[in-house]
Amino acid sequence: MVLQRASHAVYDTKYHLVWAPKYRKWVLRDPIRQRVGELFKEIAEHHGFEIEEMEIAIDHVHIFLSFPPRYSIAKVVGMLKSISASEIFEEFPKVKKELWEGEFWEDGYFARTVGDRVTSEEIKRYIRHHKDKKAKQLELF
């Protein structure tokens, strides 16, 4: 487990995010697929996200990443989707004809938090045990 540090936080957050192009259209073909991957990496680097794994299928995207707790999941997904959509429409104007309402990505997304060592059962046990130990700080890690 590698802890990340920000100015006022220490964190180990990992998220599995999934979303699809509008109407689940098969628009993520090369070279658009390749460019979307590059854009996600650029956005991540600029905002301090760490992409651990990414797969861009022809009709949806999977990203496994970590980001500072100053960002919400919705904000991160919004940044990845809005910036990449703007760039794709600018660089590949023909794709707009396949997506007749002018939106590249579907509105929704799937998000799941992921832990390396600390499972939900360990957290529950820690909290239950913590309420009995008022004065002493327990070690979770």
C-alpha positions as CSV (number, residue, x, y, z in Angstrom):
1,M,0.0,0.0,0.0
2,V,1.5,3.3,-1.1
3,L,0.1,6.3,0.7
4,Q,-0.2,9.5,-1.3
5,R,0.3,12.9,0.3
6,A,-1.3,16.2,-0.4
7,S,-0.9,19.5,1.5
8,H,-3.5,18.6,4.2
9,A,-4.3,14.9,3.5
10,V,-2.7,11.5,3.4
11,Y,-4.7,9.1,1.3
12,D,-4.9,5.8,-0.4
13,T,-8.0,6.0,-2.7
14,K,-8.5,3.8,-5.8
15,Y,-11.6,3.8,-8.0
16,H,-12.8,1.7,-10.9
17,L,-14.8,3.9,-13.2
18,V,-16.7,2.9,-16.3
19,W,-18.7,4.9,-18.8
20,A,-19.8,4.7,-22.5
21,P,-20.1,7.0,-25.5
22,K,-23.6,8.4,-26.1
23,Y,-26.1,5.8,-27.3
24,R,-23.3,3.2,-26.7
25,K,-22.2,3.9,-30.3
26,W,-19.1,2.3,-31.5
27,V,-17.2,5.5,-32.0
28,L,-14.1,4.5,-30.0
29,R,-12.3,3.1,-33.0
30,D,-8.7,3.9,-33.8
31,P,-7.5,6.7,-34.1
32,I,-10.2,8.1,-31.7
33,R,-9.6,5.3,-29.3
34,Q,-5.9,6.1,-29.1
35,R,-6.5,9.8,-28.8
36,V,-9.0,9.3,-25.9
37,G,-6.3,7.3,-24.1
38,E,-3.8,10.1,-24.6
39,L,-6.2,12.7,-23.4
40,F,-7.1,10.8,-20.3
41,K,-3.4,10.5,-19.5
42,E,-2.8,14.2,-20.1
43,I,-5.8,15.2,-17.9
44,A,-4.6,12.8,-15.2
45,E,-1.1,14.2,-15.2
46,H,-2.3,17.8,-15.1
47,H,-4.7,17.3,-12.2
48,G,-2.6,14.9,-10.1
49,F,-4.5,11.7,-10.8
50,E,-2.7,8.4,-11.1
51,I,-4.1,6.0,-13.7
52,E,-3.0,2.4,-12.8
53,E,-4.9,0.7,-15.6
54,M,-7.1,1.7,-18.5
55,E,-8.9,0.0,-21.3
56,I,-10.8,1.8,-24.0
57,A,-13.1,-0.7,-25.7
58,I,-15.0,0.2,-28.9
59,D,-18.2,1.1,-26.9
60,H,-17.1,1.8,-23.3
61,V,-14.1,2.8,-21.1
62,H,-12.6,1.2,-17.9
63,I,-10.2,3.3,-15.8
64,F,-8.6,2.2,-12.5
65,L,-7.2,5.3,-10.9
66,S,-6.4,7.2,-7.7
67,F,-6.9,10.9,-7.2
68,P,-6.6,13.4,-4.3
69,P,-9.5,13.6,-1.9
70,R,-10.0,17.3,-2.8
71,Y,-11.9,16.0,-5.9
72,S,-15.2,14.1,-5.8
73,I,-15.8,11.1,-8.0
74,A,-18.3,13.1,-10.0
75,K,-15.8,16.0,-10.5
76,V,-13.1,13.6,-11.8
77,V,-15.4,11.8,-14.2
78,G,-16.8,15.2,-15.3
79,M,-13.3,16.5,-16.1
80,L,-12.2,13.3,-17.9
81,K,-15.4,13.2,-20.0
82,S,-15.9,17.0,-20.7
83,I,-12.3,17.7,-21.7
84,S,-11.9,14.6,-23.8
85,A,-15.2,15.2,-25.6
86,S,-14.3,18.8,-26.5
87,E,-10.9,17.7,-27.8
88,I,-12.3,14.8,-29.8
89,F,-15.0,16.9,-31.4
90,E,-12.4,19.5,-32.4
91,E,-9.9,17.0,-33.7
92,F,-12.4,14.6,-35.3
93,P,-15.4,16.7,-36.4
94,K,-16.9,13.8,-38.4
95,V,-17.7,12.0,-35.2
96,K,-20.4,14.6,-34.4
97,K,-22.5,13.2,-37.2
98,E,-22.6,9.8,-35.5
99,L,-23.6,11.4,-32.2
100,W,-26.5,13.5,-33.4
101,E,-27.1,15.4,-30.2
102,G,-23.6,16.8,-29.9
103,E,-22.6,14.9,-26.8
104,F,-19.7,12.4,-26.9
105,W,-20.3,10.6,-23.6
106,E,-23.4,9.2,-21.8
107,D,-24.5,11.2,-18.8
108,G,-24.0,8.4,-16.3
109,Y,-21.1,6.3,-15.1
110,F,-20.2,3.4,-12.8
111,A,-17.9,3.9,-9.8
112,R,-16.5,1.4,-7.3
113,T,-14.0,2.1,-4.6
114,V,-11.2,-0.5,-4.3
115,G,-8.9,-1.3,-1.4
116,D,-5.6,-3.1,-1.3
117,R,-5.4,-4.4,2.2
118,V,-8.1,-2.6,4.1
119,T,-11.4,-4.4,3.4
120,S,-14.8,-3.3,4.4
121,E,-14.8,-5.9,7.1
122,E,-11.6,-4.6,8.6
123,I,-13.0,-1.0,8.7
124,K,-16.2,-2.2,10.4
125,R,-14.2,-4.2,13.0
126,Y,-11.9,-1.1,13.6
127,I,-14.9,1.1,14.1
128,R,-16.7,-1.4,16.5
129,H,-13.4,-1.8,18.5
130,H,-12.8,1.9,18.5
131,K,-16.0,2.8,20.3
132,D,-14.8,0.7,23.3
133,K,-11.4,2.4,23.4
134,K,-12.2,6.0,24.1
135,A,-8.8,7.2,25.2
136,K,-6.3,5.2,23.2
137,Q,-5.8,5.7,19.4
138,L,-5.9,2.4,17.6
139,E,-3.7,1.5,14.7
140,L,-5.5,0.7,11.4
141,F,-2.4,0.5,9.2
